[in-house]
Amino acid sequence: MSRALTTRFAPSPTGRLHLGNARTALFAFLLARAAGGRFVLRVEDTDSERSSEAFLEAQLADLRWLGLDWDAGPGREDAAGPYRQSQRGAIYAEHYDRLEREGHAYPCYCSQETLAVARRTQLARGEPPRYPGTCRELGALGRAAHEAAGRRPVLRFRVPPGQSLEFDDLVRGPQRFATDDIGDFVLRRADGVPVFFFCNALDDALMGVTHVLRGEDHLANTPRQRLLLEALGLEAPAYGHLPLLVGADGAPLSKRRGAASLGELRERGYLPGAIANYLLRLGHAGAPDGWVEPAALAGHFALDRVGRAPAHFDESQLLHWQREAVKHLDEAACADWLGPALPPDPGAGARATLVRLLRHNVLFPLEAAPWAAVLFGDLPAPSGDAEAQLHEAGPGFFAAARAALELAGPDLPALAREIRARTGRRGADLYRPLRAALTGRCDGPELGPLLAALPLDTIRSRLEAAEVATGRA
């Protein structure tokens, strides 16, 4: 009976997730969902010095916000857990013992200085640097001597010589590695801490992971991990190595190079659907041109559409999908999104009015704050283009607008007819100075609904203020 397709995402809680991490997680999630399979989240926190609970909580929150719910992992433990590597020490010890007992691993007492000399010698000969096998056949007496001298060994895997490792990468196609180019590699450090790719490979096998998607920088780990799992008699997953996500300068996106984290984008007001829609199209072809609802993303993902070339991050494209995401918000969701930028208590009706006005006119919540002043506060003095519009129209225009308001009220078509009859102005020559007087700006929501939302006394006072201000000039 075949296993259910199972993918995983395995972050280290040593920082915030950036877009490259998020894309890997999204692709793994979509691959599982498209096949009706399982998505596992594993925390690789064996680096106790750099791992942080605060980073872990932030990563989990960001994944939930992006809609990547895991079937097994932190908070959803099952028989394959625990899903934090720091809690799996006994499992690792058991498999280390087995590897040593069966002759697949051995203790190595070589110092860093000895290894450095060997590397320099190999490079001088034009050979690839690899472990020279100094301790590979070390007997019990030799080990006892090192132990007596207080040397603490690493544990190395005994790589079988003269073999060719071949496998099909899910993204990059057929791969071949010679074991003679690998050298015996470290499985456990001298301080007893497991090495990354040992835990990574062992946990994938024990947790039933069938498909691993990860960055192409991990490709060199794959032959080592396949050798390790073969020695343990465990089934290796199929590996797919994704091209890196790079910035405008062609360098890989990373926090160290100033790339925004997922949390920072979230705090700026980006919507999760915007990020998911953009990431779906980064290095993955065939998605529709238009918006895809987050729940339907898996139906548009396929491994054979993932490219091999680096994917270039373009913030203007992310802004495009943010605009689409805002456009597809319903009124209640838009109110939640804009909530932090709205006045504390302008009244339920006033808040709903502001949301209706702004939902198609802002990309981020911070852009809504100035409009709260337009509707509920004192209007800042106009400047720039708005000020120029006021002075070009002159006091006579605003006196006529005040008179028209008393007849037509705040109904824009009727008000515009009355102003046109009194001033002869029409089109932009009428609407632009009127908008500038009422909002202090030349852009923004449709003037008709905005006019209807303003109290009549506020409209009067702003038209009068514009008449006074232009009359003084």
TIGUGU-791229 format. One record per residue (C-alpha): x, y, z; residue in one letter. Coordinates in steps of 0.05 Angstrom, whole numbers, plus 5000, padded with zeros to 4 digits. Example, Ala and Ser with C-alpha at 12.3 -4.5 7.8 and 13.67 -1.06 7.14 Angstrom:
BEGIN
524649105156A527349795143S
***
This chain:
BEGIN
500050005000M503050674978S504151215029R500151855027A504052424996L507052805054T511053445052T514253855106R517054535124F522654525175A524855225197P530255375248S527755885300P533856325293T530456925259G524057145224R521756805160L523457175096H519957115029L524656555006G522756135067N515456305056A515656094983R518755415002T513455315056A507855525008L510155054952F510654475001A503754625029F500654684959L503954044935L500853664994A493953984987R493753884911A494853134923A490153074983G496252925025G499353175091R503453775108F508153705168V511554265207L518054085243R522154555286V529654465276E532154775340D538354365358T542455015356D540855215427S545355835425E541756155366R534655865374S529456295408S522456165433E520556875410A522856715339F519156055340L512656385362E513456915309A514756395255Q508655985275L504356615275A506856825206D505356135177L498356135206R497156835180W499356605110L494256045115G499255475119L495855025170D499854395186W496853705196D502253495245A507253915283G507454385344P500654385376G498553795333R502853235359E501952515337D505651855342A511352095297A512952685344G515453045381P516253555325Y521653965359R528553675347Q530953905415S526153395444Q528552815400R535352685431G533851975452A531551805381I538052075352Y542351705404A538951045386E540651125312H547751365326Y548850735367D546150305311R550550635259L556750515302E554749805320R553649615247E560149935224G557050515186H560051045232A566351125274Y569351635323P574352125294C579352485339Y582752925287C583753645309S581654245267Q589054395256E590253695228T584253745182L586454435157A593254155139V590053575101A585554055063R591354495042R595253885018T589453634977Q588254304945L595654374928A595053704892R588953944854G584453454892E577653614921P578253724996P575253155036R576752775100Y582952345088P580551765130G585651835186T581251515240C577251065194R580850435215E583050655284L582950065331G580850005403A587850165430L588350795388G581551035411R583350885483A589651305476A585851895449H580551835503E585951805557A588852455529A582052775538G580252845465R572852835449R571252535381P566252725328V562352155297L563552055222R559651665171F563551135133R562251295060V562850685015P568150794962P567550714887G560050804882Q555751264839S549551564871L543951724822E537052004835F531852434801D530953114831D523653344829L525754014800V532753944770R532053244739G537252684740P543152774788Q549452374796R554752394851F561051974861A562051734932T569651824923D568452574919D564552604984I569052355038G566952115107D562552655137F560852855208V554252615238L555252865309R559753425336R564853315391A560253665441D554853145425G550353615384V547353265323P549353545254V543753865214F543253385156F543252775202F537153005241C533953285178N534352635139A532652175197L526552575217D523952605146D524251845143A521351725212L515752235201M513551925136G515552505092V515152295019T516952944983H521853475006V522054154973L527954594995R532855104968G538054894916E543455064967D541654405000H543053984938L549953784962A546953495025N542553014986T547552464969P549952455042R542852395067Q541151845018R547351445040L545451545112L538251305104L540450715062E545150495118A539350535167L534650155121G529950755118L526251005057E528851665030A523852195007P523952474936A527753134938Y526353764897G531154344900H528055014886L531955574852P533756134899L529556764905L534057354888V533458104892G534558644839A542058564848D541757824833G543957634904A539657144944P534457474988L536357435061S535257815125K542657975127R542058335060R536158755083G530458325055A523958455091A521457885134S514457605128L512857925195G515158605172E510958565109L505058365152R506158955199E506359435139R499359205122G500658705066Y494958205061L496557455063P492857324998G497257844963A503657494986I501056804969A498757014899N505457334885Y509556744912L505456254870L508256604809R515556664832L519156104795G512655744780H509155814713A502055694691G498156084744A492256494719P493457224702D488257444751G486957374825W486556674856V482856594922E487556294975P483155674982A483955534907A491555624902L493054874907A489054754843G493955194805H500454884831F504354334797A511554114806L512854064732D511554814726R517154994774V523055294737G530455194748R532755914739A533056394799P526556764812A527257524817H523357884871F520058524844D516558964895E512259294842S509258604827Q507958494901L504359164903L500158954844H497758334882W496658764944Q492059204903R488258584879E487858314950A484858964976V479958974918K477458274937H476358425011L469158435034D466959025077E467758655144A474758405126A476659095103C474259395169A478658905207D484659065163W483859815169L481959785242G488659995273P488960615229A481860855244L480161345300P478961005368P471461115370D468561525313P461961145320G459860505285A456360865229G462161335217A467160765217R463060375167A462460985123T470061085123L471160355106V466360395047R469861025021L476860765028L476560025011R478460144938H482860754949N488460534996V493759984992L495759995066F492160175131P496860765145L494061105083E487261115116A489261535175A489262215138P482262065112W479761985183A481462725193A477762905129V471362595155L471862665230F476963195246G479763875228D482363915157L489764075151P491464695109A491864485036P498564505002S501764354935G496864184879D490864254924A492864964945E494065144872A487064894854Q483865334907L487465964885H486165834812E478765784825A478566404869G473766644923P468066754874G467766004858F467165814932F461966354946A457866064888A458965364915A456265564984R450165874953A449065254909A449664804971L443765145004E439464974944L442064294923A444664004988G450363494990P447963124928D453863174880L450163164812P445163704836A450664114870L455064084808A449264334764R448064924810E455465104813I456065044737R450165504727A453366034773R460565984749T460665684680G465765164704R464964444687R468863784689G475563794723A475264564729D469364464775L470763814811Y478163914827R477564564866P471364304901L475063674922R481064084945A476664524989A472963935020L478763455030T485163855024G487363374969R486563264894C485962504898D482062004938G475261654940P469561844894E467162534910L459762374910G459861854967P464962275005L460562895000L454562505024A458662255084A460662955107L456063325156P452763925122L455764415171D462764145155T461664255081I459364965093R465165135138S470364845090R467565215030L467465855071E474665735094A476765645021A473266295002E476666675058V483566375044A483366534969T480367224981G486367405024R491367224970A
***
